[in-house]
Amino acid sequence: AIQKQTHSDIITIVEKPGMIGESDAIITAKAGIGLAVSSADCVPSFIYDKKKKLVSGIHSGWRGTQRKILLKTILELKKQFNSDPIDLFVFVGPSISQKNYEVGEDVASQFDQKYSLRDGGKIYLDVLQANIDMLHQAGIPDNQIEVSPLCSFEEKDLLHSYRREGDLSGRALGIIAMKDN
C-alpha cells in the first residue's frame, strides 16, 4: 500500500494493497500487504505488534513530528486493535541528523528547546530524538526500539537527501509486511 505523504497527522487503516490517498501513517493487520514509506531526510518508522499481528509504517518530517504522528499512531494501535506498547517492536530508519538540519526560529519555536541546538546564530533541530522520545513516552521498551545510525544528508552514495539535493532529490522507500502463514 502506498500513501500520498503530505506531512500530516493522518493515519489510515489499510485493508487491501494499492494507492490509499493522503496519509502519513498506515496500519494493517492483513498478512501479505506491504506498507511503503518514502523519505529523503524525514524520519521513517516501522512498527510490528507481535501479539496482535499487525504492522505500521509512519512518515514523520518536522511537521509530522510537531503533530506527534508517531505517538498518535501508537495510540491508534491501542484504540483500534487493543495493542499494548510492551508488544511493539520498532525500527526507525535513516533520517537527517541534527547537525545537518538547520531550521529557522519559526520551526524551532514549535518544539521543546531540548531539540534545538543553537550555534553561531543558527538553529539545528533534532527531529529524530523527538520521535525516539515519543516511543519512550508511549511505553515501548528500549530494547524493542532499533534506530538506524545513518544520516540521510551525509550518506551521499547510499541515501537521498532533500536538504542536500533539493527538488530533484530521490526518495528511499521502506516497506514493512507480514508473511502469510
C-alpha positions as CSV (number, residue, x, y, z in Angstrom):
1,A,0.0,0.0,0.0
2,I,1.4,3.4,-1.0
3,Q,0.3,6.6,0.7
4,K,0.4,10.1,-0.7
5,Q,2.5,11.7,2.1
6,T,1.6,15.3,2.9
7,H,3.4,15.9,6.2
8,S,0.1,15.5,8.0
9,D,-1.0,13.5,11.1
10,I,-3.5,11.4,9.0
11,I,-3.5,7.7,9.9
12,T,-5.1,5.2,7.6
13,I,-6.0,1.6,8.3
14,V,-5.3,-0.5,5.1
15,E,-7.4,-3.5,4.1
16,K,-6.0,-4.0,0.6
17,P,-2.9,-3.1,-1.4
18,G,-2.7,-0.1,-3.8
19,M,-2.8,3.7,-3.6
20,I,-4.6,4.9,-0.5
21,G,-4.6,8.7,-0.8
22,E,-3.3,11.3,1.6
23,S,-1.8,9.8,4.8
24,D,1.4,9.8,6.7
25,A,0.9,6.7,8.7
26,I,-0.6,3.4,7.6
27,I,-1.6,0.3,9.6
28,T,-2.6,-3.2,8.5
29,A,-3.5,-6.4,10.3
30,K,-3.6,-8.2,6.9
31,A,-0.7,-10.5,6.0
32,G,0.8,-10.1,2.6
33,I,0.2,-6.3,2.3
34,G,3.4,-4.3,2.2
35,L,3.2,-0.8,3.7
36,A,5.5,1.7,2.0
37,V,7.1,4.8,3.5
38,S,9.2,7.1,1.4
39,S,11.7,9.5,2.8
40,A,14.6,11.8,1.9
41,D,15.5,13.3,5.4
42,C,12.2,12.7,7.2
43,V,12.0,10.0,9.9
44,P,10.6,6.7,8.7
45,S,9.4,4.4,11.4
46,F,8.1,0.8,11.2
47,I,6.1,-0.9,13.9
48,Y,5.4,-4.6,14.4
49,D,2.9,-5.9,17.1
50,K,4.0,-9.4,17.9
51,K,0.8,-10.3,19.8
52,K,-1.9,-8.6,17.6
53,K,-0.1,-9.4,14.4
54,L,-0.1,-6.1,12.7
55,V,2.3,-3.6,11.2
56,S,2.5,0.1,10.6
57,G,4.6,2.5,8.6
58,I,5.0,6.1,9.6
59,H,6.5,9.1,7.8
60,S,7.4,12.0,10.1
61,G,9.2,15.2,8.9
62,W,9.3,18.2,11.2
63,R,5.6,18.9,10.6
64,G,4.5,15.3,11.4
65,T,6.8,15.3,14.4
66,Q,5.4,18.6,15.7
67,R,1.9,17.0,15.2
68,K,3.1,13.9,17.0
69,I,2.1,11.4,14.3
70,L,4.3,8.6,15.7
71,L,2.7,8.9,19.1
72,K,-0.8,9.2,17.6
73,T,-0.2,6.1,15.5
74,I,0.7,4.1,18.6
75,L,-2.4,5.5,20.4
76,E,-4.5,4.4,17.3
77,L,-3.0,0.9,17.6
78,K,-4.2,0.8,21.2
79,K,-7.6,2.2,20.4
80,Q,-8.4,0.2,17.2
81,F,-6.5,-3.1,17.9
82,N,-6.0,-3.1,21.7
83,S,-2.2,-3.1,21.1
84,D,0.0,-3.0,24.2
85,P,3.2,-0.9,23.8
86,I,5.1,-3.7,25.5
87,D,4.4,-5.9,22.5
88,L,5.6,-3.4,19.9
89,F,8.9,-3.6,18.0
90,V,10.1,-0.5,16.2
91,F,12.7,0.2,13.6
92,V,13.5,3.9,12.9
93,G,15.1,4.2,9.5
94,P,17.7,6.6,8.3
95,S,16.9,10.3,8.6
96,I,18.8,13.6,8.7
97,S,20.9,14.2,11.8
98,Q,20.6,17.3,14.0
99,K,24.0,18.7,12.9
100,N,22.8,18.8,9.3
101,Y,19.2,20.0,9.9
102,E,19.3,23.8,10.1
103,V,15.9,25.4,10.7
104,G,14.5,28.9,11.3
105,E,13.1,30.2,14.6
106,D,9.6,29.7,13.1
107,V,10.2,25.9,13.1
108,A,12.3,25.6,16.2
109,S,9.8,27.5,18.3
110,Q,7.3,24.8,17.7
111,F,9.4,22.3,19.6
112,D,10.7,21.9,23.2
113,Q,14.0,23.7,23.5
114,K,15.8,20.4,24.2
115,Y,15.5,19.5,20.5
116,S,17.3,22.7,19.3
117,L,21.0,23.3,19.2
118,R,21.9,27.0,18.8
119,D,25.3,27.6,17.3
120,G,26.6,30.8,15.8
121,G,23.2,32.3,15.1
122,K,22.0,29.1,13.5
123,I,19.5,26.6,14.9
124,Y,19.7,22.8,14.3
125,L,16.7,20.7,15.1
126,D,16.8,17.0,16.3
127,V,13.6,15.6,14.8
128,L,15.0,12.0,15.2
129,Q,15.3,12.4,19.0
130,A,11.8,13.9,19.2
131,N,10.5,10.8,17.6
132,I,12.5,8.5,19.8
133,D,11.2,10.3,22.8
134,M,7.6,9.7,21.6
135,L,8.4,5.9,21.5
136,H,9.6,6.1,25.1
137,Q,6.6,8.2,26.1
138,A,4.3,5.6,24.6
139,G,5.9,2.9,26.8
140,I,7.7,0.9,24.2
141,P,10.7,-1.0,25.9
142,D,14.1,0.4,24.9
143,N,15.3,-3.0,23.8
144,Q,12.5,-3.2,21.3
145,I,13.5,0.0,19.5
146,E,16.2,-0.1,16.8
147,V,17.4,3.2,15.3
148,S,19.5,3.4,12.2
149,P,22.7,5.3,12.8
150,L,22.8,6.6,9.2
151,C,22.3,10.3,8.3
152,S,20.5,10.8,5.0
153,F,22.4,14.0,4.4
154,E,25.9,12.5,5.0
155,E,25.4,9.2,3.1
156,K,25.7,10.7,-0.4
157,D,26.3,7.3,-2.1
158,L,23.6,5.5,-0.2
159,L,20.7,7.7,0.6
160,H,18.7,10.6,-0.8
161,S,18.5,13.9,1.0
162,Y,16.2,16.7,0.1
163,R,18.4,19.1,2.1
164,R,21.4,18.0,0.0
165,E,19.8,17.6,-3.4
166,G,16.8,19.9,-3.4
167,D,13.7,19.4,-5.5
168,L,15.5,16.8,-7.7
169,S,16.1,14.5,-4.7
170,G,15.1,10.9,-5.0
171,R,13.4,9.0,-2.1
172,A,14.3,6.0,-0.1
173,L,11.5,3.5,0.2
174,G,11.0,1.4,3.3
175,I,8.4,-1.4,3.3
176,I,7.0,-3.5,6.2
177,A,4.8,-6.5,5.7
178,M,3.8,-9.7,7.5
179,K,4.1,-13.0,5.7
180,D,1.1,-15.2,5.1
181,N,1.2,-18.2,7.4
